[in-house]
Amino acid sequence: MIEIEDTGQGISQEELDRLFEPFVQSKGVKNNQEGTALGLTISRKFINLMGGDIAMNSEVGRGTIIKFNIEVEEIKATEIKTEIKPRRKVIGLQPNQPQYRILVVDDRYSNRELVVKLLTPLGFEIRTASNGKEAIQVWQQWEPHLIWMDMKMPIMDGYEATKVIKTTMKGQATAIIALTASVFEEEKAVVLSTGCDSFIRKPFREAEIFDAMEKQIGVQFIYETDENNEQKKTKIDVHKVINSQTIANLSDAWVKDFKQAVVNVDSVTIDSLLEKIKDNNPDLARAIYHLTENFEHETLLDLLE
């Protein structure tokens, strides 16, 4: 548990109830005209992805306390792997492959959508379920090639659902990859013992998802060329490129959609929107991409205002 306390002017209970909503600010911040009112929203989404949550207590005239918890495990420096693998961005599926059916199971809508938005543009058929019982029903009727299975869910968790599926002959042909926020190594053994074929911890990187799918069902991807990667790495003065003139050239609809994608930490939509402007303004697209890659969401949103 991490706790931060200040002795500022405080926030009323009425404002506290809405403070984690996008674009909502306390009166004190509004008066100072600071920020875009997205910091708490984005922070909560990142903390949720790491299996934790954030809360705030405040009293007008006395200050504010913010608390959050995430699941972490202490490790020794000698246990840290220093091998760095080059990152290749997946941009599509190789031709002449099966129409892969993928089932995404998670009780949190935002977590399901994260995987759905990552895989759908590539050409996968996707269905979702919010608990183990629904997952079994979809699996029986639809026979997916692969299931992304959250392990902790209400009604029926992923452990039980995996056991039910894997004890059948048909279930042996379905790859199941566990998604869990647990950081304990013992949890991996427990998950694999239920019948899961692989195990990925939240928050995951895109490359982990694609690597696991390639290993478990043999799907072959098309990767972005090295030439495109080098273009994205080109150093660029973002404050010089992102200015009132370049922003004025963007449509209101594009700016609105892009802001929402940043709030949702939706990398798939962000990349799709950048593709729409890179032909007309490649420097602007690269500058925005640089900020999103470095998680400078507040800076980016301030510049877009």
GUKEGU-787625 format. One record per residue (C-alpha): x, y, z; residue in one letter; residue number from 0. Coordinates in nm, 2 decimals, always signed. Example, Ala and Ser with C-alpha at 12.3 -4.5 7.8 and 13.67 -1.06 7.14 Angstrom:
2
<X:+1.23 | Y:-0.45 | Z:+0.78 | residuo:a | num:0>
<X:+1.37 | Y:-0.11 | Z:+0.71 | residuo:s | num:1>
END
This chain:
305
<X:+0.00 | Y:+0.00 | Z:+0.00 | residuo:m | num:0>
<X:+0.13 | Y:+0.34 | Z:-0.10 | residuo:i | num:1>
<X:-0.01 | Y:+0.65 | Z:+0.07 | residuo:e | num:2>
<X:+0.05 | Y:+1.02 | Z:-0.02 | residuo:i | num:3>
<X:-0.08 | Y:+1.30 | Z:+0.19 | residuo:e | num:4>
<X:-0.08 | Y:+1.68 | Z:+0.14 | residuo:d | num:5>
<X:-0.19 | Y:+1.98 | Z:+0.35 | residuo:t | num:6>
<X:-0.36 | Y:+2.17 | Z:+0.07 | residuo:g | num:7>
<X:-0.71 | Y:+2.32 | Z:+0.05 | residuo:q | num:8>
<X:-0.88 | Y:+1.98 | Z:+0.04 | residuo:g | num:9>
<X:-1.18 | Y:+1.86 | Z:-0.17 | residuo:i | num:10>
<X:-1.54 | Y:+1.84 | Z:-0.08 | residuo:s | num:11>
<X:-1.72 | Y:+1.50 | Z:-0.07 | residuo:q | num:12>
<X:-1.94 | Y:+1.59 | Z:-0.35 | residuo:e | num:13>
<X:-1.64 | Y:+1.65 | Z:-0.58 | residuo:e | num:14>
<X:-1.46 | Y:+1.34 | Z:-0.46 | residuo:l | num:15>
<X:-1.74 | Y:+1.12 | Z:-0.59 | residuo:d | num:16>
<X:-1.67 | Y:+1.23 | Z:-0.94 | residuo:r | num:17>
<X:-1.30 | Y:+1.31 | Z:-0.94 | residuo:l | num:18>
<X:-1.19 | Y:+0.99 | Z:-1.11 | residuo:f | num:19>
<X:-1.42 | Y:+1.06 | Z:-1.41 | residuo:e | num:20>
<X:-1.25 | Y:+1.19 | Z:-1.73 | residuo:p | num:21>
<X:-1.23 | Y:+1.57 | Z:-1.76 | residuo:f | num:22>
<X:-1.36 | Y:+1.64 | Z:-1.41 | residuo:v | num:23>
<X:-1.16 | Y:+1.88 | Z:-1.19 | residuo:q | num:24>
<X:-1.20 | Y:+2.01 | Z:-0.83 | residuo:s | num:25>
<X:-1.29 | Y:+2.38 | Z:-0.80 | residuo:k | num:26>
<X:-0.95 | Y:+2.46 | Z:-0.67 | residuo:g | num:27>
<X:-0.78 | Y:+2.32 | Z:-0.98 | residuo:v | num:28>
<X:-1.03 | Y:+2.49 | Z:-1.21 | residuo:k | num:29>
<X:-0.95 | Y:+2.82 | Z:-1.05 | residuo:n | num:30>
<X:-0.58 | Y:+2.77 | Z:-1.11 | residuo:n | num:31>
<X:-0.65 | Y:+2.66 | Z:-1.47 | residuo:q | num:32>
<X:-0.41 | Y:+2.36 | Z:-1.44 | residuo:e | num:33>
<X:-0.41 | Y:+2.03 | Z:-1.62 | residuo:g | num:34>
<X:-0.65 | Y:+1.84 | Z:-1.84 | residuo:t | num:35>
<X:-0.83 | Y:+1.65 | Z:-1.56 | residuo:a | num:36>
<X:-0.72 | Y:+1.32 | Z:-1.69 | residuo:l | num:37>
<X:-0.43 | Y:+1.23 | Z:-1.45 | residuo:g | num:38>
<X:-0.64 | Y:+1.05 | Z:-1.20 | residuo:l | num:39>
<X:-0.84 | Y:+0.86 | Z:-1.47 | residuo:t | num:40>
<X:-0.52 | Y:+0.74 | Z:-1.64 | residuo:i | num:41>
<X:-0.36 | Y:+0.66 | Z:-1.31 | residuo:s | num:42>
<X:-0.65 | Y:+0.44 | Z:-1.20 | residuo:r | num:43>
<X:-0.65 | Y:+0.25 | Z:-1.54 | residuo:k | num:44>
<X:-0.28 | Y:+0.17 | Z:-1.50 | residuo:f | num:45>
<X:-0.32 | Y:+0.07 | Z:-1.14 | residuo:i | num:46>
<X:-0.62 | Y:-0.15 | Z:-1.23 | residuo:n | num:47>
<X:-0.41 | Y:-0.32 | Z:-1.50 | residuo:l | num:48>
<X:-0.15 | Y:-0.41 | Z:-1.23 | residuo:m | num:49>
<X:-0.42 | Y:-0.57 | Z:-1.02 | residuo:g | num:50>
<X:-0.47 | Y:-0.29 | Z:-0.77 | residuo:g | num:51>
<X:-0.70 | Y:+0.01 | Z:-0.71 | residuo:d | num:52>
<X:-0.67 | Y:+0.37 | Z:-0.60 | residuo:i | num:53>
<X:-0.88 | Y:+0.57 | Z:-0.34 | residuo:a | num:54>
<X:-0.89 | Y:+0.92 | Z:-0.21 | residuo:m | num:55>
<X:-0.99 | Y:+1.08 | Z:+0.12 | residuo:n | num:56>
<X:-1.01 | Y:+1.46 | Z:+0.16 | residuo:s | num:57>
<X:-1.14 | Y:+1.72 | Z:+0.40 | residuo:e | num:58>
<X:-1.19 | Y:+2.08 | Z:+0.30 | residuo:v | num:59>
<X:-0.93 | Y:+2.30 | Z:+0.47 | residuo:g | num:60>
<X:-0.72 | Y:+2.01 | Z:+0.59 | residuo:r | num:61>
<X:-0.58 | Y:+1.83 | Z:+0.29 | residuo:g | num:62>
<X:-0.60 | Y:+1.51 | Z:+0.09 | residuo:t | num:63>
<X:-0.48 | Y:+1.15 | Z:+0.12 | residuo:i | num:64>
<X:-0.44 | Y:+0.93 | Z:-0.19 | residuo:i | num:65>
<X:-0.38 | Y:+0.56 | Z:-0.14 | residuo:k | num:66>
<X:-0.32 | Y:+0.29 | Z:-0.39 | residuo:f | num:67>
<X:-0.21 | Y:-0.07 | Z:-0.39 | residuo:n | num:68>
<X:-0.05 | Y:-0.29 | Z:-0.66 | residuo:i | num:69>
<X:+0.07 | Y:-0.65 | Z:-0.64 | residuo:e | num:70>
<X:+0.45 | Y:-0.66 | Z:-0.64 | residuo:v | num:71>
<X:+0.72 | Y:-0.91 | Z:-0.54 | residuo:e | num:72>
<X:+1.06 | Y:-0.84 | Z:-0.41 | residuo:e | num:73>
<X:+1.34 | Y:-0.99 | Z:-0.62 | residuo:i | num:74>
<X:+1.72 | Y:-0.98 | Z:-0.60 | residuo:k | num:75>
<X:+1.93 | Y:-0.79 | Z:-0.85 | residuo:a | num:76>
<X:+2.09 | Y:-1.11 | Z:-0.97 | residuo:t | num:77>
<X:+1.75 | Y:-1.25 | Z:-1.07 | residuo:e | num:78>
<X:+1.69 | Y:-0.97 | Z:-1.32 | residuo:i | num:79>
<X:+1.73 | Y:-1.07 | Z:-1.68 | residuo:k | num:80>
<X:+1.93 | Y:-0.82 | Z:-1.88 | residuo:t | num:81>
<X:+1.86 | Y:-0.96 | Z:-2.22 | residuo:e | num:82>
<X:+1.68 | Y:-0.71 | Z:-2.44 | residuo:i | num:83>
<X:+1.49 | Y:-0.84 | Z:-2.73 | residuo:k | num:84>
<X:+1.42 | Y:-0.61 | Z:-3.03 | residuo:p | num:85>
<X:+1.06 | Y:-0.50 | Z:-3.04 | residuo:r | num:86>
<X:+0.88 | Y:-0.57 | Z:-3.37 | residuo:r | num:87>
<X:+0.53 | Y:-0.42 | Z:-3.42 | residuo:k | num:88>
<X:+0.27 | Y:-0.66 | Z:-3.55 | residuo:v | num:89>
<X:+0.06 | Y:-0.50 | Z:-3.83 | residuo:i | num:90>
<X:-0.13 | Y:-0.80 | Z:-3.97 | residuo:g | num:91>
<X:-0.17 | Y:-1.17 | Z:-4.04 | residuo:l | num:92>
<X:+0.02 | Y:-1.37 | Z:-4.30 | residuo:q | num:93>
<X:-0.21 | Y:-1.49 | Z:-4.58 | residuo:p | num:94>
<X:-0.34 | Y:-1.84 | Z:-4.63 | residuo:n | num:95>
<X:-0.41 | Y:-1.91 | Z:-4.26 | residuo:q | num:96>
<X:-0.72 | Y:-2.04 | Z:-4.08 | residuo:p | num:97>
<X:-0.98 | Y:-1.79 | Z:-3.97 | residuo:q | num:98>
<X:-0.87 | Y:-1.80 | Z:-3.60 | residuo:y | num:99>
<X:-1.14 | Y:-1.78 | Z:-3.34 | residuo:r | num:100>
<X:-1.03 | Y:-1.62 | Z:-3.01 | residuo:i | num:101>
<X:-1.24 | Y:-1.60 | Z:-2.69 | residuo:l | num:102>
<X:-1.15 | Y:-1.33 | Z:-2.43 | residuo:v | num:103>
<X:-1.27 | Y:-1.40 | Z:-2.08 | residuo:v | num:104>
<X:-1.25 | Y:-1.14 | Z:-1.80 | residuo:d | num:105>
<X:-1.50 | Y:-0.99 | Z:-1.56 | residuo:d | num:106>
<X:-1.38 | Y:-0.64 | Z:-1.62 | residuo:r | num:107>
<X:-1.51 | Y:-0.48 | Z:-1.94 | residuo:y | num:108>
<X:-1.19 | Y:-0.26 | Z:-1.98 | residuo:s | num:109>
<X:-0.96 | Y:-0.56 | Z:-1.96 | residuo:n | num:110>
<X:-1.17 | Y:-0.75 | Z:-2.23 | residuo:r | num:111>
<X:-1.17 | Y:-0.45 | Z:-2.45 | residuo:e | num:112>
<X:-0.79 | Y:-0.41 | Z:-2.42 | residuo:l | num:113>
<X:-0.74 | Y:-0.75 | Z:-2.58 | residuo:v | num:114>
<X:-1.03 | Y:-0.72 | Z:-2.83 | residuo:v | num:115>
<X:-0.90 | Y:-0.39 | Z:-2.96 | residuo:k | num:116>
<X:-0.55 | Y:-0.53 | Z:-2.99 | residuo:l | num:117>
<X:-0.65 | Y:-0.84 | Z:-3.19 | residuo:l | num:118>
<X:-0.96 | Y:-0.74 | Z:-3.39 | residuo:t | num:119>
<X:-0.79 | Y:-0.50 | Z:-3.64 | residuo:p | num:120>
<X:-0.55 | Y:-0.79 | Z:-3.73 | residuo:l | num:121>
<X:-0.83 | Y:-1.01 | Z:-3.86 | residuo:g | num:122>
<X:-0.91 | Y:-1.24 | Z:-3.57 | residuo:f | num:123>
<X:-1.27 | Y:-1.34 | Z:-3.50 | residuo:e | num:124>
<X:-1.33 | Y:-1.24 | Z:-3.14 | residuo:i | num:125>
<X:-1.60 | Y:-1.32 | Z:-2.88 | residuo:r | num:126>
<X:-1.60 | Y:-1.23 | Z:-2.51 | residuo:t | num:127>
<X:-1.73 | Y:-1.37 | Z:-2.18 | residuo:a | num:128>
<X:-1.75 | Y:-1.21 | Z:-1.83 | residuo:s | num:129>
<X:-1.71 | Y:-1.52 | Z:-1.62 | residuo:n | num:130>
<X:-1.62 | Y:-1.89 | Z:-1.64 | residuo:g | num:131>
<X:-1.97 | Y:-2.01 | Z:-1.69 | residuo:k | num:132>
<X:-2.03 | Y:-1.79 | Z:-1.99 | residuo:e | num:133>
<X:-1.69 | Y:-1.90 | Z:-2.12 | residuo:a | num:134>
<X:-1.79 | Y:-2.26 | Z:-2.12 | residuo:i | num:135>
<X:-2.11 | Y:-2.19 | Z:-2.30 | residuo:q | num:136>
<X:-1.94 | Y:-1.99 | Z:-2.57 | residuo:v | num:137>
<X:-1.66 | Y:-2.26 | Z:-2.60 | residuo:w | num:138>
<X:-1.92 | Y:-2.54 | Z:-2.65 | residuo:q | num:139>
<X:-2.11 | Y:-2.35 | Z:-2.92 | residuo:q | num:140>
<X:-1.83 | Y:-2.17 | Z:-3.10 | residuo:w | num:141>
<X:-1.52 | Y:-2.39 | Z:-3.05 | residuo:e | num:142>
<X:-1.25 | Y:-2.12 | Z:-3.04 | residuo:p | num:143>
<X:-0.89 | Y:-2.20 | Z:-3.12 | residuo:h | num:144>
<X:-0.76 | Y:-2.01 | Z:-2.82 | residuo:l | num:145>
<X:-0.90 | Y:-1.87 | Z:-2.49 | residuo:i | num:146>
<X:-0.75 | Y:-1.58 | Z:-2.30 | residuo:w | num:147>
<X:-0.87 | Y:-1.67 | Z:-1.95 | residuo:m | num:148>
<X:-0.87 | Y:-1.44 | Z:-1.65 | residuo:d | num:149>
<X:-0.83 | Y:-1.65 | Z:-1.34 | residuo:m | num:150>
<X:-1.02 | Y:-1.45 | Z:-1.08 | residuo:k | num:151>
<X:-1.39 | Y:-1.39 | Z:-1.16 | residuo:m | num:152>
<X:-1.73 | Y:-1.41 | Z:-1.00 | residuo:p | num:153>
<X:-1.99 | Y:-1.69 | Z:-1.05 | residuo:i | num:154>
<X:-1.72 | Y:-1.93 | Z:-1.19 | residuo:m | num:155>
<X:-1.35 | Y:-1.84 | Z:-1.19 | residuo:d | num:156>
<X:-1.09 | Y:-1.93 | Z:-1.45 | residuo:g | num:157>
<X:-0.95 | Y:-2.22 | Z:-1.26 | residuo:y | num:158>
<X:-1.28 | Y:-2.41 | Z:-1.26 | residuo:e | num:159>
<X:-1.37 | Y:-2.31 | Z:-1.62 | residuo:a | num:160>
<X:-1.03 | Y:-2.44 | Z:-1.74 | residuo:t | num:161>
<X:-1.07 | Y:-2.77 | Z:-1.56 | residuo:k | num:162>
<X:-1.42 | Y:-2.82 | Z:-1.71 | residuo:v | num:163>
<X:-1.29 | Y:-2.75 | Z:-2.07 | residuo:i | num:164>
<X:-0.97 | Y:-2.94 | Z:-2.04 | residuo:k | num:165>
<X:-1.12 | Y:-3.26 | Z:-1.91 | residuo:t | num:166>
<X:-1.30 | Y:-3.31 | Z:-2.24 | residuo:t | num:167>
<X:-1.15 | Y:-3.45 | Z:-2.57 | residuo:m | num:168>
<X:-1.27 | Y:-3.13 | Z:-2.75 | residuo:k | num:169>
<X:-1.11 | Y:-2.91 | Z:-2.49 | residuo:g | num:170>
<X:-0.77 | Y:-3.07 | Z:-2.55 | residuo:q | num:171>
<X:-0.77 | Y:-2.90 | Z:-2.89 | residuo:a | num:172>
<X:-0.83 | Y:-2.55 | Z:-2.74 | residuo:t | num:173>
<X:-0.53 | Y:-2.36 | Z:-2.62 | residuo:a | num:174>
<X:-0.60 | Y:-2.17 | Z:-2.30 | residuo:i | num:175>
<X:-0.36 | Y:-1.89 | Z:-2.18 | residuo:i | num:176>
<X:-0.41 | Y:-1.76 | Z:-1.83 | residuo:a | num:177>
<X:-0.41 | Y:-1.38 | Z:-1.77 | residuo:l | num:178>
<X:-0.35 | Y:-1.30 | Z:-1.40 | residuo:t | num:179>
<X:-0.24 | Y:-1.00 | Z:-1.19 | residuo:a | num:180>
<X:-0.06 | Y:-1.23 | Z:-0.94 | residuo:s | num:181>
<X:+0.31 | Y:-1.17 | Z:-0.91 | residuo:v | num:182>
<X:+0.39 | Y:-1.49 | Z:-0.71 | residuo:f | num:183>
<X:+0.58 | Y:-1.76 | Z:-0.89 | residuo:e | num:184>
<X:+0.38 | Y:-2.02 | Z:-0.70 | residuo:e | num:185>
<X:+0.07 | Y:-1.90 | Z:-0.88 | residuo:e | num:186>
<X:+0.21 | Y:-2.00 | Z:-1.22 | residuo:k | num:187>
<X:+0.24 | Y:-2.36 | Z:-1.11 | residuo:a | num:188>
<X:-0.12 | Y:-2.36 | Z:-0.97 | residuo:v | num:189>
<X:-0.25 | Y:-2.21 | Z:-1.30 | residuo:v | num:190>
<X:-0.07 | Y:-2.46 | Z:-1.52 | residuo:l | num:191>
<X:-0.19 | Y:-2.75 | Z:-1.30 | residuo:s | num:192>
<X:-0.55 | Y:-2.67 | Z:-1.39 | residuo:t | num:193>
<X:-0.48 | Y:-2.73 | Z:-1.76 | residuo:g | num:194>
<X:-0.38 | Y:-2.39 | Z:-1.89 | residuo:c | num:195>
<X:-0.13 | Y:-2.41 | Z:-2.17 | residuo:d | num:196>
<X:+0.05 | Y:-2.09 | Z:-2.08 | residuo:s | num:197>
<X:+0.06 | Y:-1.80 | Z:-1.83 | residuo:f | num:198>
<X:+0.10 | Y:-1.42 | Z:-1.87 | residuo:i | num:199>
<X:+0.10 | Y:-1.16 | Z:-1.60 | residuo:r | num:200>
<X:-0.09 | Y:-0.83 | Z:-1.61 | residuo:k | num:201>
<X:-0.01 | Y:-0.57 | Z:-1.72 | residuo:p | num:202>
<X:+0.11 | Y:-0.74 | Z:-2.03 | residuo:f | num:203>
<X:+0.30 | Y:-0.60 | Z:-2.33 | residuo:r | num:204>
<X:+0.16 | Y:-0.65 | Z:-2.68 | residuo:e | num:205>
<X:+0.47 | Y:-0.86 | Z:-2.78 | residuo:a | num:206>
<X:+0.39 | Y:-1.11 | Z:-2.50 | residuo:e | num:207>
<X:+0.04 | Y:-1.16 | Z:-2.64 | residuo:i | num:208>
<X:+0.16 | Y:-1.22 | Z:-2.99 | residuo:f | num:209>
<X:+0.45 | Y:-1.44 | Z:-2.89 | residuo:d | num:210>
<X:+0.21 | Y:-1.66 | Z:-2.69 | residuo:a | num:211>
<X:-0.04 | Y:-1.69 | Z:-2.97 | residuo:m | num:212>
<X:+0.24 | Y:-1.78 | Z:-3.22 | residuo:e | num:213>
<X:+0.36 | Y:-2.05 | Z:-2.99 | residuo:k | num:214>
<X:+0.02 | Y:-2.20 | Z:-2.89 | residuo:q | num:215>
<X:-0.18 | Y:-2.20 | Z:-3.21 | residuo:i | num:216>
<X:+0.09 | Y:-2.13 | Z:-3.48 | residuo:g | num:217>
<X:-0.05 | Y:-1.81 | Z:-3.61 | residuo:v | num:218>
<X:+0.20 | Y:-1.62 | Z:-3.83 | residuo:q | num:219>
<X:+0.21 | Y:-1.24 | Z:-3.82 | residuo:f | num:220>
<X:+0.33 | Y:-0.96 | Z:-4.05 | residuo:i | num:221>
<X:+0.57 | Y:-0.73 | Z:-3.88 | residuo:y | num:222>
<X:+0.64 | Y:-0.36 | Z:-3.94 | residuo:e | num:223>
<X:+0.96 | Y:-0.31 | Z:-4.15 | residuo:t | num:224>
<X:+1.28 | Y:-0.19 | Z:-3.99 | residuo:d | num:225>
<X:+1.27 | Y:+0.12 | Z:-4.21 | residuo:e | num:226>
<X:+0.94 | Y:+0.23 | Z:-4.05 | residuo:n | num:227>
<X:+1.08 | Y:+0.16 | Z:-3.70 | residuo:n | num:228>
<X:+1.38 | Y:+0.38 | Z:-3.78 | residuo:e | num:229>
<X:+1.15 | Y:+0.66 | Z:-3.89 | residuo:q | num:230>
<X:+0.97 | Y:+0.65 | Z:-3.56 | residuo:k | num:231>
<X:+1.29 | Y:+0.66 | Z:-3.36 | residuo:k | num:232>
<X:+1.40 | Y:+0.98 | Z:-3.53 | residuo:t | num:233>
<X:+1.46 | Y:+1.25 | Z:-3.27 | residuo:k | num:234>
<X:+1.21 | Y:+1.53 | Z:-3.29 | residuo:i | num:235>
<X:+1.13 | Y:+1.84 | Z:-3.09 | residuo:d | num:236>
<X:+0.77 | Y:+1.76 | Z:-3.00 | residuo:v | num:237>
<X:+0.69 | Y:+2.11 | Z:-2.87 | residuo:h | num:238>
<X:+0.81 | Y:+2.26 | Z:-3.20 | residuo:k | num:239>
<X:+0.61 | Y:+2.02 | Z:-3.41 | residuo:v | num:240>
<X:+0.29 | Y:+2.01 | Z:-3.19 | residuo:i | num:241>
<X:+0.17 | Y:+2.37 | Z:-3.19 | residuo:n | num:242>
<X:-0.15 | Y:+2.57 | Z:-3.24 | residuo:s | num:243>
<X:-0.10 | Y:+2.57 | Z:-3.62 | residuo:q | num:244>
<X:-0.05 | Y:+2.20 | Z:-3.67 | residuo:t | num:245>
<X:-0.33 | Y:+2.12 | Z:-3.42 | residuo:i | num:246>
<X:-0.57 | Y:+2.36 | Z:-3.61 | residuo:a | num:247>
<X:-0.51 | Y:+2.14 | Z:-3.92 | residuo:n | num:248>
<X:-0.66 | Y:+1.84 | Z:-3.74 | residuo:l | num:249>
<X:-1.04 | Y:+1.78 | Z:-3.75 | residuo:s | num:250>
<X:-1.24 | Y:+1.82 | Z:-3.43 | residuo:d | num:251>
<X:-1.36 | Y:+1.47 | Z:-3.46 | residuo:a | num:252>
<X:-1.00 | Y:+1.33 | Z:-3.49 | residuo:w | num:253>
<X:-0.89 | Y:+1.53 | Z:-3.18 | residuo:v | num:254>
<X:-1.19 | Y:+1.41 | Z:-2.98 | residuo:k | num:255>
<X:-1.14 | Y:+1.05 | Z:-3.07 | residuo:d | num:256>
<X:-0.77 | Y:+1.07 | Z:-3.00 | residuo:f | num:257>
<X:-0.82 | Y:+1.22 | Z:-2.66 | residuo:k | num:258>
<X:-1.07 | Y:+0.94 | Z:-2.57 | residuo:q | num:259>
<X:-0.82 | Y:+0.68 | Z:-2.69 | residuo:a | num:260>
<X:-0.55 | Y:+0.83 | Z:-2.46 | residuo:v | num:261>
<X:-0.79 | Y:+0.83 | Z:-2.16 | residuo:v | num:262>
<X:-0.87 | Y:+0.46 | Z:-2.23 | residuo:n | num:263>
<X:-0.50 | Y:+0.38 | Z:-2.28 | residuo:v | num:264>
<X:-0.61 | Y:+0.23 | Z:-2.61 | residuo:d | num:265>
<X:-0.29 | Y:+0.18 | Z:-2.81 | residuo:s | num:266>
<X:-0.47 | Y:+0.01 | Z:-3.10 | residuo:v | num:267>
<X:-0.70 | Y:+0.31 | Z:-3.16 | residuo:t | num:268>
<X:-0.41 | Y:+0.55 | Z:-3.10 | residuo:i | num:269>
<X:-0.20 | Y:+0.38 | Z:-3.37 | residuo:d | num:270>
<X:-0.50 | Y:+0.37 | Z:-3.61 | residuo:s | num:271>
<X:-0.57 | Y:+0.74 | Z:-3.57 | residuo:l | num:272>
<X:-0.20 | Y:+0.82 | Z:-3.62 | residuo:l | num:273>
<X:-0.21 | Y:+0.62 | Z:-3.95 | residuo:e | num:274>
<X:-0.48 | Y:+0.86 | Z:-4.07 | residuo:k | num:275>
<X:-0.26 | Y:+1.17 | Z:-4.04 | residuo:i | num:276>
<X:+0.09 | Y:+1.04 | Z:-4.11 | residuo:k | num:277>
<X:+0.07 | Y:+1.08 | Z:-4.49 | residuo:d | num:278>
<X:-0.02 | Y:+1.45 | Z:-4.46 | residuo:n | num:279>
<X:+0.20 | Y:+1.53 | Z:-4.16 | residuo:n | num:280>
<X:+0.45 | Y:+1.26 | Z:-4.08 | residuo:p | num:281>
<X:+0.65 | Y:+1.48 | Z:-3.83 | residuo:d | num:282>
<X:+0.33 | Y:+1.55 | Z:-3.63 | residuo:l | num:283>
<X:+0.24 | Y:+1.18 | Z:-3.63 | residuo:a | num:284>
<X:+0.59 | Y:+1.08 | Z:-3.51 | residuo:r | num:285>
<X:+0.59 | Y:+1.35 | Z:-3.24 | residuo:a | num:286>
<X:+0.26 | Y:+1.23 | Z:-3.10 | residuo:i | num:287>
<X:+0.37 | Y:+0.87 | Z:-3.12 | residuo:y | num:288>
<X:+0.69 | Y:+0.96 | Z:-2.93 | residuo:h | num:289>
<X:+0.48 | Y:+1.10 | Z:-2.64 | residuo:l | num:290>
<X:+0.24 | Y:+0.80 | Z:-2.63 | residuo:t | num:291>
<X:+0.53 | Y:+0.55 | Z:-2.63 | residuo:e | num:292>
<X:+0.68 | Y:+0.73 | Z:-2.33 | residuo:n | num:293>
<X:+0.35 | Y:+0.75 | Z:-2.15 | residuo:f | num:294>
<X:+0.35 | Y:+1.13 | Z:-2.15 | residuo:e | num:295>
<X:-0.02 | Y:+1.15 | Z:-2.18 | residuo:h | num:296>
<X:-0.07 | Y:+1.46 | Z:-1.98 | residuo:e | num:297>
<X:+0.18 | Y:+1.65 | Z:-2.18 | residuo:t | num:298>
<X:+0.02 | Y:+1.53 | Z:-2.50 | residuo:l | num:299>
<X:-0.33 | Y:+1.63 | Z:-2.39 | residuo:l | num:300>
<X:-0.21 | Y:+1.97 | Z:-2.28 | residuo:d | num:301>
<X:-0.05 | Y:+2.03 | Z:-2.63 | residuo:l | num:302>
<X:-0.38 | Y:+1.92 | Z:-2.80 | residuo:l | num:303>
<X:-0.58 | Y:+2.18 | Z:-2.61 | residuo:e | num:304>
END
